[in-house]
Amino acid sequence: MTLLDWSIVIFLNGAVIVYALRLGRNTKTSGDWFLAGKTLPFWIVGLSLYATLIDSADLIADTGGAYSLGVRLFVPNLVGVIGGWFLMAHFIAIPMYRKGMYTNAEFLEARFGLGARIISVVVQVLYRTVMIGMISTAIFLLLHVVCTWSVVQAWTGVAVVALVATIYTMSGGLKSVAITDAIQGLVILVAAATIFAAVSQKVGGWSGLETAMADKNPDLARQMMHIGTDVVETMDTSSLSPQALDRELKLGGSHDKDTQILTRVTPAWLVVLSFTIVGFAYSIVNHTQSMRLLGSRSEWDMKMAIVPAGLLLIVMTFLSLGLGVMGRGLYPDTGMLPDGRADNIFPHILQQFGSPGLTGLVVAGVFAAAFSTYDSIGSTLSSLITRDLYGRLIVKDRDDAHYLRVAKWMTPVIIFGSFIYVPALLSEGMIFTYLKVVGAFVVPLLTAYLLGTFTQVHRSSALPGLLIGVGFGILALIAPGLAVGSGIWLLPTFAINSYATAPIGCLITALTMVVLTMIMGRTPKDQCFQSPKATDGWLYRSQQEIALPTVRDEKNFSMKQVLPAALGLAVWGIGLALTFIVFW
């Protein structure tokens, strides 16, 4: 990194941060801090949705994931996330918006009761802090590999970035966060396009990459370049004892005694289904997304926001994850990467192909991505903890300023507390850790949101369904280690496959809720969403202040009102076509 590079990093990010601090001076109430006073236009919301999703973990961790899994990793974004955005904006978030809800956990209490609300908060805090840990790890790898900083220097740099993001998030809340996210998202896009162009020229573009990879290793080319190819995983068993080998064989696969290679195959349809569910879970369960939608100035803006968000996500998916695929063509063996880690592919490519100015632009994009997600998750989890735990269960009726202070000071606790996940992320790989956590804990919540919105399942069905679904997820997390290490089988072989966790968790949760509904009866439509019983507390008062439907949405039902749905479906259609036709 040259002086020019660091100047670009500091100028691009410094200007945005100063602007965020200026915006923060206008934040006076909790409504301003949590929902930007419902003043955000669709393009700000859309850019913020995109920027929050595409963070430094996507530029580094997801690139490392694409290095391992190929174009299959396009599926969560192109099918799941965009589809989830559409359902969220057009259906699930509508009652939240109209009733003045601040968080998606409030939706679950209105639909299913307090227990579902609390589980939602706990799960979101668990898995979103994992995401912050991934961002911290990604910045560390960048500073350590590309900038050649020592371990201590690199972690000090991570702490400084986290501290700066904490300060301006505490100052301005959602309005500062959403507007700065929009600007930072454009920096991320330019940075990704710049490094992608440099590497693409080296490998001869996408078609040149596939040809070159097929010439060297046809099996690798099929695995990396086509979504419809079964996932093939191999394992060298030459160092295993007969007992350990027997346990591995019970997990499935075929063993070649001559080569001592164990091969396991997961069908493409299961991988696609799993990744699609993970993508939907991100859009629908993740309050960093619903928080932005609820901050829209109208229902029309909320629905329209997914159009720019989806288009940018399609472009960024190809640029960022495509870079990981190209990296596999350049460095087919992880032994060719620093520390032999797939997560190092992005820093390694930048180190090899960067030049003065270009490196600075890309590093600026990574830092912008980190800021955009530190601030987003920090403000989101602060909102959930303040409203759905502290204000709901502990201190129920203080003045608005009290809860605003609590939310602000929760931000540093959340951001810096997430560093506890770093050791696991460094040892297991970031993207695989994230997918395991989502499959285990988030998918049951996704099921509750979908059934709660589109069916009349009984109000009491969600809590048992969530407890059973999450219980299965915990078993799925620990079952492989116990089976291989101790010969203890908590689950049947087919359920231990990590790609099966999300579909089975979804099915178990849904079946539990449906069976209980068959026993207790369906909830009448007019009783599905119940208002809080207490009408004298801060939570109720704050809801009433913003629970006014937007007049512009009710007066003119015209082509303008149809436009968001038509364009949203068209964007999702592009993602589906790329997945099941172009890259299949």
N, C-alpha and C positions, 0 to 999 in steps of 0.2 A: 504494500500500500504506500503510495507516494503522497506528497503534500497536496497535490491536486486531488487525489482520491478522497482524502480526509476532508478537504475543503468542500467537495460536493456533498459528502455525507452530512457534514455539519450544517451547511447552508440549506439543503432541501428539508431536512428534518427540523432544524432549528426554527425556520420560518413558520412551519406548521404549528410547532409547539407554542411559540409566542402568540400566534393567532388564537390558539385554543385557550390560553390564559386570559386573553382579552375577552373572549366570549363568556368565560366563566364569571365575569363581573356582573352579568345580567341574570344570574341564577339566584332567585330569591326564595322560592318555595320548593316543597318536595315534588310538586307537580312539574316544576321546571326541571328539577334534577333527574327525576325518574323517567319522565316522558316528554321532555323538551316543550312542555305546555301544549302538546298536540299541535305543533306549528310546522312540522317538517314536510316539504314537498316531495313528490314521488321520486324525483331524480336523486335527491339527497338520501332518502331511505334506501333506494336501490343500490346506489354506490356504497352505502354503508353496509348493507347486507353482504355484498360481494367482498368488500375489503375485510370485514370481520371473518368471513370464511377463509379467504386466501391470506394466510398469515405467514410468518417466517417458517412455521412448521411445514406449511405446504411447499414452500420453496426449498426446504431442506429435507424434512422428514418424509413428505409425500414423494419427493423426487427419489429419495432412497427406497421408498416403497415401490415406486414404478420400476426402479432398477431391478427389484426382485420379482415383481408380479406382472410387469409389462402393462399393456393397455387395459388390462382388466381393471386397473385402479381408476380408469376413467368412469366406470359405472356408478360409483356412489354419487359423483357430481352430476353427470349428464342425465341420469335416470332418477336417482333418489332425491338429491337436494332440490333440483328444479321442480320435480313433481311435488315434493313436500312444500316448497314455497307456494305453489299454486293452491294446494289444498288449504294451507294455513291462511293465505290472504283472502281467499274467496269463501271459505266455510268456517274453519275452526276459530279464527281470530275475530270474526264478525260479532258474536255475542260478547266477547271480551271488550271490544271497542265500544259497543253500544251501551254496555252496563258500567263503563268507567273503570274497568279492571286495570290494574297496573302491572300485574304479573300473570304468567300462564298458570302458575300454581293456584291463584285465586279461582281460575276457571274450574280446576279439579274439585275444589271445595264446593263451589256452587252446583256442580254436577253430581259429585259422589260423596262429599263430606270432608271433614277435617283431616282424617287419616290419610287420604289420598294427597291432600295438599302438602302435608308434612313429608311424606315419602318423596314427592316431587322435588322439594327443596333439598333434601338430603342427597338424592341421586344426582341432581344437577351440580351441587357443590362438589361432590366426589369427582364426577367425570370432567367438569369444566376446569377444575384446578389441575387435573392431569394435563389438560390442554395448555395451561399456562406453564406447567413444568416442561412440556415439549418445546414451547417457544424459548424458554430459558436455555434448554439444552441445545437448540438450534443455533442461538446466538453464540453460545460458548464454542461450538464446533467451528463456526465461521471465524471467530476471532483467533481461535487456537490454530486452525489449519491454514486459513488464507492469510491472516495478519501475522502469523507465527508468534503470537503472544504466548507467554508462559501460562500454565494452568491458573495460577493465582491472578495474573493480570486479566486473563479472559473472564474469570468469574467476577472480578471487580467491575469489568466493563458491563457484564450482564446486570449486576446490581444497580449500576448507575442508570441504565436504560429503564429498568423496572421502577426506580425511584422517580425519574422524570415523568414517566407515564402516570404514576400514582398521584403526583402533585397536580397535574392539570385535569386528571379525572376527578379528584376531590373538589377541584375548583368549580367545574362547569357541568358535570353530570352528562346526561344523554345528548344535549344539544351540542356541547363542545366535542363530545366523542363522535357523534354522527357526522358532523361537518368536517372534522379533521380526518375521520375515516375516509370520507369521500375523496379528499385531496390525496391522502396517503395511498388510496387504492389506485389512483392514476400513476403515482410514482412506482408502485409495485408492477403495474402492467408494462410500463416503459422499460423497467429494469429486466423483467422476464423476457420481453421481446428482444432486448439487446443481446443478452447472453445466448438465447435460443438461436438467433441469427448467426452468431459467431460459430457455434457448434454445428449447426445445420450445414453451413458452408463446408465445414471440415469433413462431414460424413456424406455429403452429396444429397442432402435433403432426405425426406421421409422414404421415398422410393429407393434412393441409393443406399440408405441404411438397411432396408429390408433385403435388398439384393446382396449386399456385402455380408450381412449376418447369415443369410441362407447359404452362401458359398462356403462359409467357415463351419457352420453348424445348423443344418436344417431344423433339427429339433428345437434348438434355442430360438430360432427365428419364429417358429410357430408359437412357442410359448410366450414370446415377448410381443408379437405384432398382431395377434388375433385373440379377441375376447372369447370366441366360441371354442377355444381349445381347452381340453381338460388340464387341470393343474397337476403336474408331475413333480413330486418331491423325492429326492434320493438321500440315502444315509449310508455312510460307510460303517459297517458293523464289525470290522476286523478286530477292533480293540474291545468288543463287548464279551462278557462272560456268557456261557450258554443260558444261564438263568435270565440275564438282562436281555439277551436276544429273544428269548421266548416271550418275555413281556412286551417287547416292541412288536413282535409278530401278532400278538393278540390285539394290538391297536389297529391291525389291518396292513395290507400290502403284500407284495411278493418278494421273496428273498432268493438271490442268485448265490449259491454256495461257492461257485468258482471265483466270482469277483468280490464276494462278500458285500454286495450292495443291496440294500432294502429299498424298494420302490413303492411309493404310495400314490394313488391317483384319485383326485377329487373331481367329479363331473362338473363341466362348465356351468350347467344350469344351477347347481347348488351355489357356486361361487357368485354368479350373477344375482341370484335371489338374495343371498346374504348381504352383498354389497348394496343392493337396492334398498333393503330394509335399513341398513346403517345410514344411508343417505337420507331417507325419509325421517329417521329418528333425529338426525342433526337438525333438519329444518323445523320440525314440529315440536320436539321436546325442548330444544335449546332456547332458553329465554334471551340470549343475545340476539336471536332473530326476531322473536315475537315482540321484544321490547321496542325494536325499531319500527315494526309495523304498527304497534299501538301508539307510537309517537307521531304518526302521519296526521296531516291536517284535515283529512277527510277519508271516507271509505274508498272513494275513487282513487286517491293517491296511494292508499295502502295496497289496493289491487294492482295498480299500474306499476308499482315499484318493482315487482318481480320481473318485469320485462327487461329493463336495463341490467338488473342483477343477473338474470339468466344468460343474457347475451355475453356479458363480460366473463361470466363463469365458464362458458363454453370455450371462449378464446383462451382464458388463463389456464384451463385444464390442459389444453393441448400444449401450450407453451411450457408450463411448469412440469407436468407429468411426462410430456413428450421428451423433455430434457433428460429425465431418468432413463427412458428407453434408449435414447441415443447414447447415454453414458454406458449402458450395458453393451452396446455395439462396440464402443471404444475400449472398454475395460471389461471383458467377459467374465473375468474371475475376480471375486472380492479381494483376493490376495494382492491385486494390483492397486488397491485403494489404501489410503492411510489407515493404519490399525486394523485393516481387513474388515472394515465396517461399511455396509451399504449406505448408511446414513451420511457417510463422508463423500458421496459421489458429487453432490452440488459444490461443496467447498473445493474439492479436488479439481473439478472442471473449471471453476472460476480461477483457481491458482494456475492451471495450465493454459487457459485461453484468454485470461484477462490481460488488459493493457492499461496504462495510465489513462484515467478518465472513465473507461468502460468498467473497470473494477470498482471504482468509486461509485458509479451510478448503480451497479448491481448491489453493492453493500448498502447503499442508501435505501434501495428498495427493500432489502431484508430488514433493516432497522425500522423503516416505515411500517412494514408488515407486523413487526413485533409491537411497536407502539399501538397500532390499530387494534390489536387483539388483547394486549395487556389492559388497555383502557376499557375495551368492550366487556371483557369478562369481569374485570374489577367492578365496573358499575352495575353489571347485571347481577352478580352474586350478592353485592351489597344490597340491591333492591330486594332480592328474594329473602335474604336473612332479616333485613329490617322490617319488611312488611309481613312476611309469611311466618316468621318465627318470633322475632322480638315484639312487633306490634300486635300480633295475633294472640300470642300466648303469655308474654312476660309483662310488658308495660303497654296497656291497652288504650290509655287515654291521656296523653300529654299533648302539648301544643305542637304545631307543625314544625317549628324550628328545632325542637328536640329530636324528632325523627330524622330530620335533614342532617343534623350533626352526627347521629349514629351511623347513617348510611355513608357519610363521607369518611368517617374513621374506620369503618369496616373495610374500606378499599385496600389500605396497606396490609392489613391482616391477611386478606385473601391472596393478594399478589405475592407477598413474600412467604406466606405459609405454603404455597404450592411448590417451593423448592424441595420439599420432602420427597417428591416423586423422582427427582433427578437420578439417583443411583439406579433405580429400576429401569428408567428410560435409557440410560447409557448401556446397561448390560443386556437388555432384551431387544432393543431396537424400538424407535419411537412409534412408527405406524402400527406395528403389530401389538404393542401394548395398548394403544388407543382402541384398536378394533376389538380387542378382548374385553376391555372395560365397557365399551358401547354395547356389544352383544350381550354382556352379562346383566347390566343394570339399566340401560336406557330403553331397550326394546320393549320391556313390559309397560313402561310409561307411554310409549308410542301407541301401543295397543289400547290403553285406556283412553287416550285422546281421540283416537279414531272411532272406537265403539261409543264413546260418550257423545260424539258429535253426530254420527250418522245412524245410530240405532237408539232404541229405547231400553237398553239394558238397565237392570234394577240399580237404584242408587247405592245399594249396599254391596254390589258385586265387585267394585273396583279394588277395595282394600284387600280382600282375600286373593283376588287375581294378581295384584301387584306383589303381595308377599310370596305367593307360590312362584310367580315368574322370576322374581329376584332371587328366591331361594335356589331355583334351578340354575340361574346364572352363576351364583357362587359355587355350586357344585361343579359346573362346567369349567370354571377357572382352576379349581384345585384338582379335579379328577385326573387329568393327564399326568401331573407330577406324582400323584399317589400311585397311579397304575404302574408307571414305569419304575419309580423309585422303591415302592414297597409292595407292589403286587396287590394293592387294595383297589377294588373296582367299585366306585360309587355310581357309575353310569354304564349303560351298555356301550359297546364299541362305536356304534353309529353316532351316538350323542356326544362322544368325546372329540370328534372332529370339530376344530374351531370354526369352520365355515357353517356348521350345523347349529351353532349356539343361537344365533339370531332367529332363524326360522322356527326352531323348536320353542324358544322362549316366547316368541310371539304367539304360537299355536297354544301353548300351555296356558298362557294368560287369558287368551280369548276363550278357550274352552271352559275355563273356570268361571269366567263372567257369564257366559251363555248358559251353563248348567245351573248356576245360582238364579239366573233370571227365569229359567224354566220352572224352578221350584217356587220362587217368590213372586213371580209375575213381572210384567213390563211396567216401567214407570210411565205414566201418562205424559204426553207431550208438554202440556201446560205446567207440569211439575218437574220437568227435567232440570231446569236451572232455578235454584232457589236463592232468594236474597238472604243476606246475613240476618240472623235474629236480632243481634244487638244493633241499635240504630243511633247510639249516642257516643260511639268511640271514634277515634281518629280515622281508622280504616274506612268506616262508612262515610264519614264526612268528606274525606278526600276523594272517594269514588263519586259522590254526588256532585262535586265541583266540576268534574270533567265528563259526566255521563250524559251529555246532551248530544243527540244525533245531529249530524251535519246536514243543514238544510239543502245544500247543493245536491246531495245524493238522492233526496226524496222528490225534488220538484221535476226534474227533467229526465225522464226515462227515454233515452234516445240512443243513437249510434255511439255517442260518447260513453254511455254506460256499458255498452256491449264490448267496446274496444279493449278494455283490460283483459277480459276473458278470452277474446279471440287472439290477441297478441300473446297472452300467456300460454295458451295451448299451442300456438305456433312455435314458440321458443322451446317448450317441452318436446314438441314433435321433432325439432332439429336434434335435440339431445338423444331421443329415441332412435332416430335414423342413423346418427353417427355410431351409436352403440350396436344396433342389431343389423345394420347393413354395411356401413363403411368399414368399421373396424372388426366386424364379426369374423 
